[in-house]
C-alpha cells in the first residue's frame, strides 16, 4: 500500500498535534533513585525567566533541534537554521521537505517529488540531489548509518550513499501496510509499520533481521529511541515497550494507563522517560518498572536532557522542569505563550510558542 498526499498531511498534523493543557503538580515517587541520580537531584537548577533572545516563528514549526551551536527550525514550507547564541538566521531553504537529518557533512531531506536532497550545513545551498522514486515522503526525518542515508518515500524505505550518487537498496513494505517511523543504530535500521509491528533491517543490504509484533497491533506513536542495544517505543495501546536490538526479543512492556497516544521515549541515566495522555512516566530502563509519574494532563512536547525533564504547557503558557531521577518539580518558565515545542542545548532551553522562538539561559549550581 502506498501513502497519499492526504496521509502525508495527516502525518505532519499528528507530529505537531498537542491538545490544550492544564498544569498540575501531583507528583509521586515509588522508588529511591541510584546514588548518581541523587547527586543530580541535589543540584540547584534555574532557568532565566526573561529570554536571552527571541526570534519570530510564523505558523506551526516542526522537528526543532539543537545541533552544534545551531537551532534547526523546520516549518511546513522551509527549513531555517539559526545561530543558537543570538537567534539570527544563518540560512533558510524554501520549499516543502521532510524533517531534516542534520550531520556535520550535510543536511538531508526528502522532497514531495520523490527526490533526496543534501544541503550544505554552513550555507544551505544544495550540494546534491537524486531522483529516488515517484512517491511522496512523509514528514519523518531520514536516518544515517555507515552504509548510507535511509529515506522513507511512499511508505517504503530507500537507501542511498551519503554523496547521493546512487541508490544502494530499497525495502518495499507490503506485508504490514506501510512504514510509519524509522530509526537507526550502527549498521541496523529499525522501522515501525502502520499495523503496529517493528522490524530491523541490515543497513548494508536491506535484509530483514527480525520482526516484532505488538500484541495489540496498534499504531506506534512518536519516534523510536535506540540506546544501549535496546529499542524503546510507545504504542497507541497505551503501553511502552523495550526490545533487544540484536534479536527483537521483548525485554519488557509497561501499561502506562488507558488506551491512547504515547510519546517518544527518551533515556536519562537509568530511566526511560515517556508519557501518555495524562502522565509523564519515569521507567526503569532495564525492567520497565515505574519509578515515578507526574500528572500533566494533555501536556505538549516532552524532552529529557542533562538530568532534567522539560515539558510544554500551551494552555498555561509555561514550560515545566522536573528532576529526571525523581519526577519532582524543579522550576518553570512563564510566560511562554502557547509553548508547544522544545529543544535543549548545553546552556539554553529553546521554546517554540505560537509566534516566536525564545532562548532561556540554564543555570546549574551544586548544593551547599
Secondary structure as a PSIPRED ss2 file (coil, helix, strand):
# PSIPRED VFORMAT (PSIPRED V4.0)

   1 X C   1.000  0.000  0.000
   2 X C   1.000  0.000  0.000
   3 X C   1.000  0.000  0.000
   4 X C   1.000  0.000  0.000
   5 X H   0.000  1.000  0.000
   6 X H   0.000  1.000  0.000
   7 X H   0.000  1.000  0.000
   8 X H   0.000  1.000  0.000
   9 X H   0.000  1.000  0.000
  10 X H   0.000  1.000  0.000
  11 X H   0.000  1.000  0.000
  12 X H   0.000  1.000  0.000
  13 X H   0.000  1.000  0.000
  14 X H   0.000  1.000  0.000
  15 X H   0.000  1.000  0.000
  16 X H   0.000  1.000  0.000
  17 X C   1.000  0.000  0.000
  18 X C   1.000  0.000  0.000
  19 X C   1.000  0.000  0.000
  20 X C   1.000  0.000  0.000
  21 X C   1.000  0.000  0.000
  22 X C   1.000  0.000  0.000
  23 X C   1.000  0.000  0.000
  24 X C   1.000  0.000  0.000
  25 X C   1.000  0.000  0.000
  26 X E   0.000  0.000  1.000
  27 X E   0.000  0.000  1.000
  28 X E   0.000  0.000  1.000
  29 X E   0.000  0.000  1.000
  30 X C   1.000  0.000  0.000
  31 X C   1.000  0.000  0.000
  32 X C   1.000  0.000  0.000
  33 X C   1.000  0.000  0.000
  34 X C   1.000  0.000  0.000
  35 X H   0.000  1.000  0.000
  36 X H   0.000  1.000  0.000
  37 X H   0.000  1.000  0.000
  38 X H   0.000  1.000  0.000
  39 X H   0.000  1.000  0.000
  40 X H   0.000  1.000  0.000
  41 X H   0.000  1.000  0.000
  42 X C   1.000  0.000  0.000
  43 X C   1.000  0.000  0.000
  44 X E   0.000  0.000  1.000
  45 X E   0.000  0.000  1.000
  46 X E   0.000  0.000  1.000
  47 X E   0.000  0.000  1.000
  48 X C   1.000  0.000  0.000
  49 X C   1.000  0.000  0.000
  50 X C   1.000  0.000  0.000
  51 X C   1.000  0.000  0.000
  52 X C   1.000  0.000  0.000
  53 X E   0.000  0.000  1.000
  54 X E   0.000  0.000  1.000
  55 X E   0.000  0.000  1.000
  56 X E   0.000  0.000  1.000
  57 X C   1.000  0.000  0.000
  58 X C   1.000  0.000  0.000
  59 X C   1.000  0.000  0.000
  60 X C   1.000  0.000  0.000
  61 X E   0.000  0.000  1.000
  62 X E   0.000  0.000  1.000
  63 X E   0.000  0.000  1.000
  64 X E   0.000  0.000  1.000
  65 X E   0.000  0.000  1.000
  66 X E   0.000  0.000  1.000
  67 X E   0.000  0.000  1.000
  68 X C   1.000  0.000  0.000
  69 X C   1.000  0.000  0.000
  70 X E   0.000  0.000  1.000
  71 X E   0.000  0.000  1.000
  72 X E   0.000  0.000  1.000
  73 X E   0.000  0.000  1.000
  74 X E   0.000  0.000  1.000
  75 X E   0.000  0.000  1.000
  76 X C   1.000  0.000  0.000
  77 X C   1.000  0.000  0.000
  78 X E   0.000  0.000  1.000
  79 X E   0.000  0.000  1.000
  80 X E   0.000  0.000  1.000
  81 X E   0.000  0.000  1.000
  82 X E   0.000  0.000  1.000
  83 X E   0.000  0.000  1.000
  84 X C   1.000  0.000  0.000
  85 X C   1.000  0.000  0.000
  86 X C   1.000  0.000  0.000
  87 X C   1.000  0.000  0.000
  88 X C   1.000  0.000  0.000
  89 X E   0.000  0.000  1.000
  90 X E   0.000  0.000  1.000
  91 X E   0.000  0.000  1.000
  92 X E   0.000  0.000  1.000
  93 X E   0.000  0.000  1.000
  94 X E   0.000  0.000  1.000
  95 X C   1.000  0.000  0.000
  96 X C   1.000  0.000  0.000
  97 X E   0.000  0.000  1.000
  98 X C   1.000  0.000  0.000
  99 X C   1.000  0.000  0.000
 100 X C   1.000  0.000  0.000
 101 X E   0.000  0.000  1.000
 102 X E   0.000  0.000  1.000
 103 X C   1.000  0.000  0.000
 104 X C   1.000  0.000  0.000
 105 X C   1.000  0.000  0.000
 106 X C   1.000  0.000  0.000
 107 X E   0.000  0.000  1.000
 108 X E   0.000  0.000  1.000
 109 X E   0.000  0.000  1.000
 110 X E   0.000  0.000  1.000
 111 X E   0.000  0.000  1.000
 112 X C   1.000  0.000  0.000
 113 X C   1.000  0.000  0.000
 114 X C   1.000  0.000  0.000
 115 X E   0.000  0.000  1.000
 116 X E   0.000  0.000  1.000
 117 X E   0.000  0.000  1.000
 118 X E   0.000  0.000  1.000
 119 X E   0.000  0.000  1.000
 120 X C   1.000  0.000  0.000
 121 X C   1.000  0.000  0.000
 122 X C   1.000  0.000  0.000
 123 X C   1.000  0.000  0.000
 124 X C   1.000  0.000  0.000
 125 X C   1.000  0.000  0.000
 126 X E   0.000  0.000  1.000
 127 X E   0.000  0.000  1.000
 128 X E   0.000  0.000  1.000
 129 X E   0.000  0.000  1.000
 130 X E   0.000  0.000  1.000
 131 X E   0.000  0.000  1.000
 132 X C   1.000  0.000  0.000
 133 X C   1.000  0.000  0.000
 134 X C   1.000  0.000  0.000
 135 X C   1.000  0.000  0.000
 136 X C   1.000  0.000  0.000
 137 X C   1.000  0.000  0.000
 138 X C   1.000  0.000  0.000
 139 X C   1.000  0.000  0.000
 140 X C   1.000  0.000  0.000
 141 X C   1.000  0.000  0.000
 142 X C   1.000  0.000  0.000
 143 X E   0.000  0.000  1.000
 144 X E   0.000  0.000  1.000
 145 X E   0.000  0.000  1.000
 146 X C   1.000  0.000  0.000
 147 X C   1.000  0.000  0.000
 148 X E   0.000  0.000  1.000
 149 X E   0.000  0.000  1.000
 150 X E   0.000  0.000  1.000
 151 X E   0.000  0.000  1.000
 152 X E   0.000  0.000  1.000
 153 X E   0.000  0.000  1.000
 154 X C   1.000  0.000  0.000
 155 X C   1.000  0.000  0.000
 156 X E   0.000  0.000  1.000
 157 X E   0.000  0.000  1.000
 158 X E   0.000  0.000  1.000
 159 X E   0.000  0.000  1.000
 160 X E   0.000  0.000  1.000
 161 X C   1.000  0.000  0.000
 162 X C   1.000  0.000  0.000
 163 X C   1.000  0.000  0.000
 164 X C   1.000  0.000  0.000
 165 X C   1.000  0.000  0.000
 166 X C   1.000  0.000  0.000
 167 X E   0.000  0.000  1.000
 168 X E   0.000  0.000  1.000
 169 X E   0.000  0.000  1.000
 170 X E   0.000  0.000  1.000
 171 X E   0.000  0.000  1.000
 172 X C   1.000  0.000  0.000
 173 X C   1.000  0.000  0.000
 174 X C   1.000  0.000  0.000
 175 X C   1.000  0.000  0.000
 176 X C   1.000  0.000  0.000
 177 X C   1.000  0.000  0.000
 178 X C   1.000  0.000  0.000
 179 X E   0.000  0.000  1.000
 180 X E   0.000  0.000  1.000
 181 X E   0.000  0.000  1.000
 182 X E   0.000  0.000  1.000
 183 X E   0.000  0.000  1.000
 184 X E   0.000  0.000  1.000
 185 X E   0.000  0.000  1.000
 186 X C   1.000  0.000  0.000
 187 X C   1.000  0.000  0.000
 188 X E   0.000  0.000  1.000
 189 X E   0.000  0.000  1.000
 190 X E   0.000  0.000  1.000
 191 X E   0.000  0.000  1.000
 192 X E   0.000  0.000  1.000
 193 X E   0.000  0.000  1.000
 194 X C   1.000  0.000  0.000
 195 X C   1.000  0.000  0.000
 196 X C   1.000  0.000  0.000
 197 X E   0.000  0.000  1.000
 198 X E   0.000  0.000  1.000
 199 X E   0.000  0.000  1.000
 200 X E   0.000  0.000  1.000
 201 X E   0.000  0.000  1.000
 202 X E   0.000  0.000  1.000
 203 X C   1.000  0.000  0.000
 204 X C   1.000  0.000  0.000
 205 X C   1.000  0.000  0.000
 206 X C   1.000  0.000  0.000
 207 X C   1.000  0.000  0.000
 208 X E   0.000  0.000  1.000
 209 X E   0.000  0.000  1.000
 210 X E   0.000  0.000  1.000
 211 X E   0.000  0.000  1.000
 212 X E   0.000  0.000  1.000
 213 X E   0.000  0.000  1.000
 214 X C   1.000  0.000  0.000
 215 X C   1.000  0.000  0.000
 216 X C   1.000  0.000  0.000
 217 X C   1.000  0.000  0.000
 218 X C   1.000  0.000  0.000
 219 X C   1.000  0.000  0.000
 220 X E   0.000  0.000  1.000
 221 X E   0.000  0.000  1.000
 222 X E   0.000  0.000  1.000
 223 X E   0.000  0.000  1.000
 224 X E   0.000  0.000  1.000
 225 X E   0.000  0.000  1.000
 226 X E   0.000  0.000  1.000
 227 X E   0.000  0.000  1.000
 228 X C   1.000  0.000  0.000
 229 X C   1.000  0.000  0.000
 230 X E   0.000  0.000  1.000
 231 X E   0.000  0.000  1.000
 232 X E   0.000  0.000  1.000
 233 X E   0.000  0.000  1.000
 234 X E   0.000  0.000  1.000
 235 X E   0.000  0.000  1.000
 236 X C   1.000  0.000  0.000
 237 X E   0.000  0.000  1.000
 238 X C   1.000  0.000  0.000
 239 X E   0.000  0.000  1.000
 240 X E   0.000  0.000  1.000
 241 X E   0.000  0.000  1.000
 242 X E   0.000  0.000  1.000
 243 X E   0.000  0.000  1.000
 244 X E   0.000  0.000  1.000
 245 X C   1.000  0.000  0.000
 246 X C   1.000  0.000  0.000
 247 X C   1.000  0.000  0.000
 248 X C   1.000  0.000  0.000
 249 X C   1.000  0.000  0.000
 250 X E   0.000  0.000  1.000
 251 X E   0.000  0.000  1.000
 252 X E   0.000  0.000  1.000
 253 X E   0.000  0.000  1.000
 254 X E   0.000  0.000  1.000
 255 X E   0.000  0.000  1.000
 256 X C   1.000  0.000  0.000
 257 X C   1.000  0.000  0.000
 258 X C   1.000  0.000  0.000
 259 X C   1.000  0.000  0.000
 260 X E   0.000  0.000  1.000
 261 X C   1.000  0.000  0.000
 262 X C   1.000  0.000  0.000
 263 X C   1.000  0.000  0.000
 264 X C   1.000  0.000  0.000
 265 X C   1.000  0.000  0.000
 266 X E   0.000  0.000  1.000
 267 X E   0.000  0.000  1.000
 268 X E   0.000  0.000  1.000
 269 X C   1.000  0.000  0.000
 270 X C   1.000  0.000  0.000
 271 X E   0.000  0.000  1.000
 272 X E   0.000  0.000  1.000
 273 X E   0.000  0.000  1.000
 274 X E   0.000  0.000  1.000
 275 X E   0.000  0.000  1.000
 276 X C   1.000  0.000  0.000
 277 X C   1.000  0.000  0.000
 278 X C   1.000  0.000  0.000
 279 X E   0.000  0.000  1.000
 280 X E   0.000  0.000  1.000
 281 X E   0.000  0.000  1.000
 282 X E   0.000  0.000  1.000
 283 X E   0.000  0.000  1.000
 284 X E   0.000  0.000  1.000
 285 X C   1.000  0.000  0.000
 286 X C   1.000  0.000  0.000
 287 X C   1.000  0.000  0.000
 288 X C   1.000  0.000  0.000
 289 X C   1.000  0.000  0.000
 290 X E   0.000  0.000  1.000
 291 X E   0.000  0.000  1.000
 292 X E   0.000  0.000  1.000
 293 X E   0.000  0.000  1.000
 294 X E   0.000  0.000  1.000
 295 X E   0.000  0.000  1.000
 296 X C   1.000  0.000  0.000
 297 X C   1.000  0.000  0.000
 298 X C   1.000  0.000  0.000
 299 X C   1.000  0.000  0.000
 300 X C   1.000  0.000  0.000
 301 X C   1.000  0.000  0.000
 302 X E   0.000  0.000  1.000
 303 X E   0.000  0.000  1.000
 304 X E   0.000  0.000  1.000
 305 X E   0.000  0.000  1.000
 306 X C   1.000  0.000  0.000
 307 X C   1.000  0.000  0.000
 308 X E   0.000  0.000  1.000
 309 X E   0.000  0.000  1.000
 310 X E   0.000  0.000  1.000
 311 X E   0.000  0.000  1.000
 312 X E   0.000  0.000  1.000
 313 X E   0.000  0.000  1.000
 314 X C   1.000  0.000  0.000
 315 X C   1.000  0.000  0.000
 316 X C   1.000  0.000  0.000
 317 X C   1.000  0.000  0.000
 318 X E   0.000  0.000  1.000
 319 X E   0.000  0.000  1.000
 320 X E   0.000  0.000  1.000
 321 X E   0.000  0.000  1.000
 322 X E   0.000  0.000  1.000
 323 X E   0.000  0.000  1.000
 324 X C   1.000  0.000  0.000
 325 X C   1.000  0.000  0.000
 326 X C   1.000  0.000  0.000
 327 X C   1.000  0.000  0.000
 328 X C   1.000  0.000  0.000
 329 X E   0.000  0.000  1.000
 330 X E   0.000  0.000  1.000
 331 X E   0.000  0.000  1.000
 332 X E   0.000  0.000  1.000
 333 X E   0.000  0.000  1.000
 334 X E   0.000  0.000  1.000
 335 X C   1.000  0.000  0.000
 336 X C   1.000  0.000  0.000
 337 X C   1.000  0.000  0.000
 338 X C   1.000  0.000  0.000
 339 X C   1.000  0.000  0.000
 340 X C   1.000  0.000  0.000
 341 X E   0.000  0.000  1.000
 342 X E   0.000  0.000  1.000
 343 X E   0.000  0.000  1.000
 344 X E   0.000  0.000  1.000
 345 X C   1.000  0.000  0.000
 346 X C   1.000  0.000  0.000
 347 X C   1.000  0.000  0.000
 348 X E   0.000  0.000  1.000
 349 X E   0.000  0.000  1.000
 350 X E   0.000  0.000  1.000
 351 X E   0.000  0.000  1.000
 352 X E   0.000  0.000  1.000
 353 X C   1.000  0.000  0.000
 354 X C   1.000  0.000  0.000
 355 X C   1.000  0.000  0.000
 356 X E   0.000  0.000  1.000
 357 X E   0.000  0.000  1.000
 358 X E   0.000  0.000  1.000
 359 X E   0.000  0.000  1.000
 360 X E   0.000  0.000  1.000
 361 X E   0.000  0.000  1.000
 362 X E   0.000  0.000  1.000
 363 X E   0.000  0.000  1.000
 364 X E   0.000  0.000  1.000
 365 X E   0.000  0.000  1.000
 366 X C   1.000  0.000  0.000
 367 X C   1.000  0.000  0.000
 368 X C   1.000  0.000  0.000
